Amino acid sequence: MFWIRLIPIAFFSLSAISLLAFQSIEIVHAITDLIFQKSRLK
């Protein structure tokens, strides 16, 4: 019974972690794009 509970919890936690990592990478790319655009304007 323990594995039956553990597998979906692990799956959802892994999917949530991967989504958060993807979003953080996108945010970092957006910030770097903004910084480079500001430096280009100067």
PQR file of N, CA, C, O and H, with PARSE charges and radii, in Angstrom:
ATOM      1  N   MET A   1       0.834  -1.214   0.000 -0.4000 1.5000
ATOM      2  CA  MET A   1       0.000   0.000   0.000 -0.0000 2.0000
ATOM      3  C   MET A   1       0.866   1.260   0.000  0.5500 1.7000
ATOM      4  O   MET A   1       0.472   2.299  -0.529 -0.5500 1.4000
ATOM      5  N   PHE A   2       2.060   1.149   0.605 -0.4000 1.5000
ATOM      6  CA  PHE A   2       2.915   2.341   0.673 -0.0000 2.0000
ATOM      7  C   PHE A   2       3.327   2.804  -0.721  0.5500 1.7000
ATOM      8  O   PHE A   2       3.317   4.001  -1.008 -0.5500 1.4000
ATOM      9  H   PHE A   2       2.380   0.305   1.035  0.4000 1.0000
ATOM     10  N   TRP A   3       3.694   1.844  -1.600 -0.4000 1.5000
ATOM     11  CA  TRP A   3       4.134   2.220  -2.949 -0.0000 2.0000
ATOM     12  C   TRP A   3       2.994   2.819  -3.755  0.5500 1.7000
ATOM     13  O   TRP A   3       3.210   3.709  -4.578 -0.5500 1.4000
ATOM     14  H   TRP A   3       3.702   0.872  -1.366  0.4000 1.0000
ATOM     15  N   ILE A   4       1.761   2.323  -3.517 -0.4000 1.5000
ATOM     16  CA  ILE A   4       0.613   2.857  -4.269 -0.0000 2.0000
ATOM     17  C   ILE A   4       0.417   4.334  -3.938  0.5500 1.7000
ATOM     18  O   ILE A   4       0.020   5.115  -4.803 -0.5500 1.4000
ATOM     19  H   ILE A   4       1.585   1.600  -2.849  0.4000 1.0000
ATOM     20  N   ARG A   5       0.689   4.718  -2.701 -0.4000 1.5000
ATOM     21  CA  ARG A   5       0.579   6.143  -2.340 -0.0000 2.0000
ATOM     22  C   ARG A   5       1.790   6.926  -2.819  0.5500 1.7000
ATOM     23  O   ARG A   5       1.667   8.085  -3.215 -0.5500 1.4000
ATOM     24  H   ARG A   5       1.010   4.084  -1.998  0.4000 1.0000
ATOM     25  N   LEU A   6       2.962   6.298  -2.784 -0.4000 1.5000
ATOM     26  CA  LEU A   6       4.203   7.027  -3.058 -0.0000 2.0000
ATOM     27  C   LEU A   6       4.350   7.380  -4.536  0.5500 1.7000
ATOM     28  O   LEU A   6       4.844   8.459  -4.863 -0.5500 1.4000
ATOM     29  H   LEU A   6       3.062   5.356  -2.462  0.4000 1.0000
ATOM     30  N   ILE A   7       3.931   6.490  -5.429 -0.4000 1.5000
ATOM     31  CA  ILE A   7       4.161   6.710  -6.865 -0.0000 2.0000
ATOM     32  C   ILE A   7       3.451   7.974  -7.372  0.5500 1.7000
ATOM     33  O   ILE A   7       4.115   8.794  -8.007 -0.5500 1.4000
ATOM     34  H   ILE A   7       3.530   5.613  -5.163  0.4000 1.0000
ATOM     35  N   PRO A   8       2.140   8.190  -7.133 -0.5600 1.5000
ATOM     36  CA  PRO A   8       1.511   9.417  -7.635  0.2800 2.0000
ATOM     37  C   PRO A   8       2.069  10.671  -6.974  0.5500 1.7000
ATOM     38  O   PRO A   8       2.196  11.710  -7.621 -0.5500 1.4000
ATOM     39  N   ILE A   9       2.405  10.580  -5.684 -0.4000 1.5000
ATOM     40  CA  ILE A   9       2.980  11.758  -5.014 -0.0000 2.0000
ATOM     41  C   ILE A   9       4.323  12.110  -5.647  0.5500 1.7000
ATOM     42  O   ILE A   9       4.600  13.284  -5.895 -0.5500 1.4000
ATOM     43  H   ILE A   9       2.302   9.736  -5.158  0.4000 1.0000
ATOM     44  N   ALA A  10       5.154  11.114  -5.908 -0.4000 1.5000
ATOM     45  CA  ALA A  10       6.451  11.368  -6.527 -0.0000 2.0000
ATOM     46  C   ALA A  10       6.280  11.917  -7.943  0.5500 1.7000
ATOM     47  O   ALA A  10       7.019  12.804  -8.369 -0.5500 1.4000
ATOM     48  H   ALA A  10       4.930  10.160  -5.706  0.4000 1.0000
ATOM     49  N   PHE A  11       5.280  11.371  -8.674 -0.4000 1.5000
ATOM     50  CA  PHE A  11       5.057  11.833 -10.046 -0.0000 2.0000
ATOM     51  C   PHE A  11       4.624  13.294 -10.062  0.5500 1.7000
ATOM     52  O   PHE A  11       5.128  14.089 -10.856 -0.5500 1.4000
ATOM     53  H   PHE A  11       4.680  10.650  -8.328  0.4000 1.0000
ATOM     54  N   PHE A  12       3.679  13.648  -9.176 -0.4000 1.5000
ATOM     55  CA  PHE A  12       3.199  15.040  -9.150 -0.0000 2.0000
ATOM     56  C   PHE A  12       4.293  15.993  -8.675  0.5500 1.7000
ATOM     57  O   PHE A  12       4.407  17.109  -9.183 -0.5500 1.4000
ATOM     58  H   PHE A  12       3.269  13.002  -8.532  0.4000 1.0000
ATOM     59  N   SER A  13       5.091  15.564  -7.710 -0.4000 1.5000
ATOM     60  CA  SER A  13       6.162  16.436  -7.222 -0.0000 2.0000
ATOM     61  C   SER A  13       7.222  16.631  -8.309  0.5500 1.7000
ATOM     62  O   SER A  13       7.740  17.736  -8.474 -0.5500 1.4000
ATOM     63  H   SER A  13       4.998  14.658  -7.297  0.4000 1.0000
ATOM     64  N   LEU A  14       7.547  15.576  -9.047 -0.4000 1.5000
ATOM     65  CA  LEU A  14       8.520  15.716 -10.141 -0.0000 2.0000
ATOM     66  C   LEU A  14       7.990  16.632 -11.235  0.5500 1.7000
ATOM     67  O   LEU A  14       8.732  17.463 -11.760 -0.5500 1.4000
ATOM     68  H   LEU A  14       7.126  14.678  -8.914  0.4000 1.0000
ATOM     69  N   SER A  15       6.709  16.491 -11.587 -0.4000 1.5000
ATOM     70  CA  SER A  15       6.138  17.349 -12.626 -0.0000 2.0000
ATOM     71  C   SER A  15       6.115  18.799 -12.151  0.5500 1.7000
ATOM     72  O   SER A  15       6.394  19.707 -12.934 -0.5500 1.4000
ATOM     73  H   SER A  15       6.106  15.816 -11.161  0.4000 1.0000
ATOM     74  N   ALA A  16       5.786  19.030 -10.877 -0.4000 1.5000
ATOM     75  CA  ALA A  16       5.761  20.396 -10.356 -0.0000 2.0000
ATOM     76  C   ALA A  16       7.165  20.991 -10.345  0.5500 1.7000
ATOM     77  O   ALA A  16       7.347  22.159 -10.689 -0.5500 1.4000
ATOM     78  H   ALA A  16       5.559  18.292 -10.241  0.4000 1.0000
ATOM     79  N   ILE A  17       8.162  20.192  -9.953 -0.4000 1.5000
ATOM     80  CA  ILE A  17       9.543  20.686  -9.918 -0.0000 2.0000
ATOM     81  C   ILE A  17      10.030  21.010 -11.328  0.5500 1.7000
ATOM     82  O   ILE A  17      10.710  22.015 -11.536 -0.5500 1.4000
ATOM     83  H   ILE A  17       8.015  19.243  -9.674  0.4000 1.0000
ATOM     84  N   SER A  18       9.682  20.159 -12.298 -0.4000 1.5000
ATOM     85  CA  SER A  18      10.119  20.420 -13.669 -0.0000 2.0000
ATOM     86  C   SER A  18       9.445  21.675 -14.220  0.5500 1.7000
ATOM     87  O   SER A  18      10.086  22.458 -14.922 -0.5500 1.4000
ATOM     88  H   SER A  18       9.130  19.343 -12.129  0.4000 1.0000
ATOM     89  N   LEU A  19       8.162  21.880 -13.914 -0.4000 1.5000
ATOM     90  CA  LEU A  19       7.470  23.085 -14.368 -0.0000 2.0000
ATOM     91  C   LEU A  19       8.088  24.323 -13.726  0.5500 1.7000
ATOM     92  O   LEU A  19       8.286  25.331 -14.404 -0.5500 1.4000
ATOM     93  H   LEU A  19       7.641  21.244 -13.344  0.4000 1.0000
ATOM     94  N   LEU A  20       8.398  24.263 -12.425 -0.4000 1.5000
ATOM     95  CA  LEU A  20       9.005  25.411 -11.755 -0.0000 2.0000
ATOM     96  C   LEU A  20      10.386  25.703 -12.339  0.5500 1.7000
ATOM     97  O   LEU A  20      10.745  26.865 -12.528 -0.5500 1.4000
ATOM     98  H   LEU A  20       8.238  23.444 -11.874  0.4000 1.0000
ATOM     99  N   ALA A  21      11.156  24.662 -12.623 -0.4000 1.5000
ATOM    100  CA  ALA A  21      12.484  24.868 -13.207 -0.0000 2.0000
ATOM    101  C   ALA A  21      12.363  25.509 -14.583  0.5500 1.7000
ATOM    102  O   ALA A  21      13.127  26.417 -14.912 -0.5500 1.4000
ATOM    103  H   ALA A  21      10.864  23.718 -12.470  0.4000 1.0000
ATOM    104  N   PHE A  22      11.396  25.040 -15.401 -0.4000 1.5000
ATOM    105  CA  PHE A  22      11.210  25.606 -16.730 -0.0000 2.0000
ATOM    106  C   PHE A  22      10.801  27.074 -16.637  0.5500 1.7000
ATOM    107  O   PHE A  22      11.291  27.906 -17.400 -0.5500 1.4000
ATOM    108  H   PHE A  22      10.776  24.303 -15.134  0.4000 1.0000
ATOM    109  N   GLN A  23       9.899  27.392 -15.697 -0.4000 1.5000
ATOM    110  CA  GLN A  23       9.465  28.782 -15.538 -0.0000 2.0000
ATOM    111  C   GLN A  23      10.619  29.660 -15.073  0.5500 1.7000
ATOM    112  O   GLN A  23      10.769  30.786 -15.549 -0.5500 1.4000
ATOM    113  H   GLN A  23       9.501  26.716 -15.078  0.4000 1.0000
ATOM    114  N   SER A  24      11.446  29.155 -14.138 -0.4000 1.5000
ATOM    115  CA  SER A  24      12.567  29.961 -13.649 -0.0000 2.0000
ATOM    116  C   SER A  24      13.570  30.209 -14.771  0.5500 1.7000
ATOM    117  O   SER A  24      14.140  31.296 -14.863 -0.5500 1.4000
ATOM    118  H   SER A  24      11.324  28.241 -13.751  0.4000 1.0000
ATOM    119  N   ILE A  25      13.790  29.210 -15.626 -0.4000 1.5000
ATOM    120  CA  ILE A  25      14.697  29.403 -16.761 -0.0000 2.0000
ATOM    121  C   ILE A  25      14.139  30.462 -17.712  0.5500 1.7000
ATOM    122  O   ILE A  25      14.882  31.314 -18.200 -0.5500 1.4000
ATOM    123  H   ILE A  25      13.327  28.327 -15.552  0.4000 1.0000
ATOM    124  N   GLU A  26      12.817  30.407 -17.977 -0.4000 1.5000
ATOM    125  CA  GLU A  26      12.194  31.407 -18.847 -0.0000 2.0000
ATOM    126  C   GLU A  26      12.316  32.798 -18.236  0.5500 1.7000
ATOM    127  O   GLU A  26      12.569  33.766 -18.953 -0.5500 1.4000
ATOM    128  H   GLU A  26      12.214  29.715 -17.580  0.4000 1.0000
ATOM    129  N   ILE A  27      12.139  32.913 -16.911 -0.4000 1.5000
ATOM    130  CA  ILE A  27      12.245  34.220 -16.245 -0.0000 2.0000
ATOM    131  C   ILE A  27      13.667  34.756 -16.372  0.5500 1.7000
ATOM    132  O   ILE A  27      13.869  35.942 -16.633 -0.5500 1.4000
ATOM    133  H   ILE A  27      11.933  32.127 -16.328  0.4000 1.0000
ATOM    134  N   VAL A  28      14.654  33.875 -16.187 -0.4000 1.5000
ATOM    135  CA  VAL A  28      16.054  34.307 -16.307 -0.0000 2.0000
ATOM    136  C   VAL A  28      16.340  34.782 -17.727  0.5500 1.7000
ATOM    137  O   VAL A  28      17.025  35.787 -17.921 -0.5500 1.4000
ATOM    138  H   VAL A  28      14.490  32.911 -15.975  0.4000 1.0000
ATOM    139  N   HIS A  29      15.816  34.062 -18.723 -0.4000 1.5000
ATOM    140  CA  HIS A  29      16.017  34.493 -20.106 -0.0000 2.0000
ATOM    141  C   HIS A  29      15.365  35.846 -20.354  0.5500 1.7000
ATOM    142  O   HIS A  29      15.945  36.694 -21.033 -0.5500 1.4000
ATOM    143  H   HIS A  29      15.260  33.246 -18.566  0.4000 1.0000
ATOM    144  N   ALA A  30      14.165  36.062 -19.812 -0.4000 1.5000
ATOM    145  CA  ALA A  30      13.474  37.342 -20.007 -0.0000 2.0000
ATOM    146  C   ALA A  30      14.261  38.472 -19.350  0.5500 1.7000
ATOM    147  O   ALA A  30      14.377  39.554 -19.926 -0.5500 1.4000
ATOM    148  H   ALA A  30      13.694  35.373 -19.260  0.4000 1.0000
ATOM    149  N   ILE A  31      14.799  38.241 -18.161 -0.4000 1.5000
ATOM    150  CA  ILE A  31      15.567  39.287 -17.472 -0.0000 2.0000
ATOM    151  C   ILE A  31      16.845  39.607 -18.247  0.5500 1.7000
ATOM    152  O   ILE A  31      17.203  40.775 -18.400 -0.5500 1.4000
ATOM    153  H   ILE A  31      14.705  37.362 -17.693  0.4000 1.0000
ATOM    154  N   THR A  32      17.530  38.575 -18.733 -0.4000 1.5000
ATOM    155  CA  THR A  32      18.753  38.831 -19.492 -0.0000 2.0000
ATOM    156  C   THR A  32      18.436  39.557 -20.797  0.5500 1.7000
ATOM    157  O   THR A  32      19.200  40.421 -21.227 -0.5500 1.4000
ATOM    158  H   THR A  32      17.240  37.626 -18.608  0.4000 1.0000
ATOM    159  N   ASP A  33      17.306  39.209 -21.432 -0.4000 1.5000
ATOM    160  CA  ASP A  33      16.907  39.924 -22.650 -0.0000 2.0000
ATOM    161  C   ASP A  33      16.651  41.392 -22.346  0.5500 1.7000
ATOM    162  O   ASP A  33      17.066  42.261 -23.113 -0.5500 1.4000
ATOM    163  H   ASP A  33      16.685  38.507 -21.082  0.4000 1.0000
ATOM    164  N   LEU A  34      15.969  41.684 -21.228 -0.4000 1.5000
ATOM    165  CA  LEU A  34      15.709  43.075 -20.858 -0.0000 2.0000
ATOM    166  C   LEU A  34      17.017  43.813 -20.607  0.5500 1.7000
ATOM    167  O   LEU A  34      17.174  44.954 -21.042 -0.5500 1.4000
ATOM    168  H   LEU A  34      15.633  40.978 -20.605  0.4000 1.0000
ATOM    169  N   ILE A  35      17.957  43.179 -19.911 -0.4000 1.5000
ATOM    170  CA  ILE A  35      19.231  43.831 -19.595 -0.0000 2.0000
ATOM    171  C   ILE A  35      20.002  44.113 -20.886  0.5500 1.7000
ATOM    172  O   ILE A  35      20.553  45.200 -21.056 -0.5500 1.4000
ATOM    173  H   ILE A  35      17.829  42.252 -19.558  0.4000 1.0000
ATOM    174  N   PHE A  36      20.041  43.134 -21.794 -0.4000 1.5000
ATOM    175  CA  PHE A  36      20.788  43.341 -23.041 -0.0000 2.0000
ATOM    176  C   PHE A  36      20.112  44.385 -23.921  0.5500 1.7000
ATOM    177  O   PHE A  36      20.799  45.141 -24.609 -0.5500 1.4000
ATOM    178  H   PHE A  36      19.593  42.250 -21.655  0.4000 1.0000
ATOM    179  N   GLN A  37      18.781  44.445 -23.916 -0.4000 1.5000
ATOM    180  CA  GLN A  37      18.096  45.479 -24.688 -0.0000 2.0000
ATOM    181  C   GLN A  37      18.388  46.859 -24.138  0.5500 1.7000
ATOM    182  O   GLN A  37      18.573  47.804 -24.906 -0.5500 1.4000
ATOM    183  H   GLN A  37      18.223  43.831 -23.358  0.4000 1.0000
ATOM    184  N   LYS A  38      18.434  46.995 -22.808 -0.4000 1.5000
ATOM    185  CA  LYS A  38      18.774  48.295 -22.212 -0.0000 2.0000
ATOM    186  C   LYS A  38      20.195  48.694 -22.548  0.5500 1.7000
ATOM    187  O   LYS A  38      20.455  49.866 -22.820 -0.5500 1.4000
ATOM    188  H   LYS A  38      18.284  46.227 -22.184  0.4000 1.0000
ATOM    189  N   SER A  39      21.127  47.742 -22.535 -0.4000 1.5000
ATOM    190  CA  SER A  39      22.510  48.063 -22.851 -0.0000 2.0000
ATOM    191  C   SER A  39      22.648  48.404 -24.345  0.5500 1.7000
ATOM    192  O   SER A  39      23.501  49.212 -24.713 -0.5500 1.4000
ATOM    193  H   SER A  39      20.916  46.790 -22.313  0.4000 1.0000
ATOM    194  N   ARG A  40      21.825  47.801 -25.197 -0.4000 1.5000
ATOM    195  CA  ARG A  40      21.863  48.146 -26.620 -0.0000 2.0000
ATOM    196  C   ARG A  40      21.347  49.559 -26.855  0.5500 1.7000
ATOM    197  O   ARG A  40      21.876  50.283 -27.698 -0.5500 1.4000
ATOM    198  H   ARG A  40      21.132  47.145 -24.897  0.4000 1.0000
ATOM    199  N   LEU A  41      20.302  49.958 -26.102 -0.4000 1.5000
ATOM    200  CA  LEU A  41      19.749  51.298 -26.271 -0.0000 2.0000
ATOM    201  C   LEU A  41      20.792  52.363 -25.912  0.5500 1.7000
ATOM    202  O   LEU A  41      20.835  53.421 -26.539 -0.5500 1.4000
ATOM    203  H   LEU A  41      19.872  49.369 -25.418  0.4000 1.0000
ATOM    204  N   LYS A  42      21.633  52.090 -24.907 -0.4000 1.5000
ATOM    205  CA  LYS A  42      22.691  53.038 -24.557 -0.0000 2.0000
ATOM    206  C   LYS A  42      23.737  53.037 -25.665  0.5500 1.7000
ATOM    207  O   LYS A  42      24.725  53.766 -25.581 -0.5500 1.4000
ATOM    208  H   LYS A  42      21.598  51.231 -24.397  0.4000 1.0000
TER
END
